[in-house]
Amino acid sequence: MCGRFVSIIKENKLKKIFNISKVNNLVKDSYNIAPSQNVNLIFNYSNELILDSMKWGYSFFNKQTNNQQHVINSRIETISEKILFKDSFIKRRCIVIANGYYEWKKINNDKIPFLISIPVLETIFFAAIWRVENINNNRVPVCCILTKEASDRIKSIHGRMPIIYSANDALTFLKEKETKTENSNLENDLDYYTVSKKINNPQNNSIDCVEYFKYSY
């Protein structure tokens, strides 16, 4: 799963690595990105790579509950079977720019937050998909992050994790007919440590969020 993450964008570096054709509405750096916020990403449009931001989360009407619902992640194992995601996966892939993500582990009846990243907060890319939704009579681009079963190193914290790419693998993923998805050369480089529970509140958004915090179990 991926419910919060860090994104410190290096625009000039990204433009050079990905040969970006256009830069649109980027959002400022964040140490505590939460669902429904805009996130910076790169997507392929008419064979050009665009650096832009989109709202995080797909919405859909659940006929069983008669309510509008939101989903921020999609399981790669079943993405081709889900009507909500299938078309996006085939036609509209993107990569979300990140520098690590947060996950919670239950220890002694307490939920402890961890920051998972490649030290020290190296830029990584989450596999994702996007589409355009009608929100309050406005056409709004939205995205959804793809997840997989956690690697051996991460599963002690949580059973799921985002699909994480290097720049080269991210470029391959953006080729819409390319089947490469789950495999990543970066998983063995991931490290983690405990951080303060201040990240539980999305309004807390400073460098303090990524600092080590010692817990007594």
N, C-alpha and C positions, 0 to 999 in steps of 0.2 A: 504494500500500500504506500501511497505518498499523499500526506495531508497538509504538510507545511514544508517549505524549503527556503534556501538562501539563493539570491541571484544578484551578483555584483558584475554588471555588464562592462566589458571592455570593447567598446564599439569599433575603434580603429583596428584592433587585432582581429575581430570577427569579420570585418569587411575584407580584410586581406586574406584570411584563411579560406573563406567561403566564396570569395569573388561576388560579394553582394551587389545586386543591381540597383536596389532602392532601399532607403531607410525611411520608415514612417513614424508612427507615434510610440516611441519608446517610453517606458515608465522608469522611474528612478530606482536606484539600488535599494534592495530590501533584504533584511536579515530575518524576516518572518512573514513570508508570503502565505496567505491563506486563501481557501477556495472563494470564488466569486470575484476575487481581485484580478486585475489585468496582469499578465505575465509576458515577459519578452521572449520571443521565439523567432525561428527562421522557417519559412515555408516556400515551397516551389510553386510558382504561378506562371504558366505559359513558358516553361523552361527557363525562368529567371528566379533567382533566390532573393527573397524579400525579408528584411529584418524589420519586425513589427511587434506589436503587442496585441493580445486577445484576452478576453475574459475567460477565466479558468472555471470550466464546468459546463457540461451539456444539461439541457433541461428536457423533460418529456412529461406528458400527461399520463398518469397511471389510472387506467380504467377500473382497476380493482379497488383502489382506494378513493378514486374520484378526486385526486389531488395532483397538483403540479410538483414534480420531484426533480432533484438535481443529482448528477453523478460526476465525479471529478476524475475517476480512474476507470480504465477498462482492462479486463484480463486478456492477455494476448492469447491464452489457450482457447478462448471461446469467441474471439472478436469477429471471426468470419461467420459465426452463427447468429449474431445479435443484430437485429434490424437497425437498432440505434447507432451502431458503430460500423457495420460492414461497408457501407458505401464510402464513408470517410477513409477507412483503412485502405481501400483500393485507390481512391482518387485524391485524397487530401491529407497527406502526411506532413508532419512538421516536427521540429525539435525544439524543446524548451530549454533555455539557457539557465544553468544552475551552478552552484558552487557547493552543494551539499544539501541534505534533507534531514528532517527530524523524524524520529520514530519513538514510540513509547513502549516500555517493557514493564510488565507487572512484577514487582519484587516486594515480597512481604506485604501484600495487599495495598501497595502503593504503586502508582504509575509514574515511572521515572523516564524523563525525556533524554534521548541520545541525539547527538549530531553525527551523521554518517557522511563522510566526504573523503576525498583524496587529499592528504595533507600537502600544503596548508591551503585549504579552500581553493584547490585548483578548479578551473572551469570544466564542467562536464555537461553532457546533453542528454535530456530525457526524450525517449521516443514518444511521440504524441500524434494525435489526429486533430483535425479542425473542421468546422462547418459554419454556416451562417444561420442564425436564428432570428425570428421576429420577436423582439422584446419591446413591449410598449409602443408598438407600431414603428419600431426602428430596426433596421437590419444590423445585427450585431455579430461579429465573428467570435466564436467561442472555441475552446480547445479542451482536450481530455488526455491525460497522461496514461501511457500503457504500462501495465505491471506484469510481473512474472513471479514464479516461485523464487523465494529468496535463496541466495547462494549459501554454501556451507558456512561462510564467515558471518553472514548477516542473520541467518535463521534463528540464532540464539536470542535475537532481539525481537524479530517479527518474521512471520511466515511468508510475507510478500515484500516485494521491492520494486521500484521503478526500473524499467529497462534503461541502462546507462551506457552511453556511447562516448568514444573519443571523437575528435573532429572528423577523422577519416571514415569511421564507421557511420557517423551521423550523415555524412555526404552520401554514402551508399544507401542508407535508409530512405533518404529523400527522393531517390529514384523510384517512382511510384510503382513500377512493375517488379521491382527487386523484392525477393522473398525474405531476405535476411532480416531477422527481427531480434530474437532473444539473445543470441550470442554476443558477448562483450569481452574484450581483452582487459577491461579495467576493473573487473570485480575483485580480483586478487589484490588490487592496490587500495581498496577501500579500507578505511579505518574508522573508529568511532570512539566517542567519549561522552560522559554525562554532562548535561547542561542544566541551567536553572529552569525552574518551572515558570519563570516569567514568560517563556514562549507560549504558554497555554493561552495567553491573552494576545490576540493579533495586534492590539494597539501598542504592544511593546515591540519596538522595531529599532534596535540599535546594535552596535558591535558587541554589547554585553551579552546578547543572545547566543553568540557562538563561543563564549568563553567557558572553559572547563569549570564545572561546579561539582564539588565532592559531596557525595551522599554517604550516610552511615546506614548500612543495611541491617 
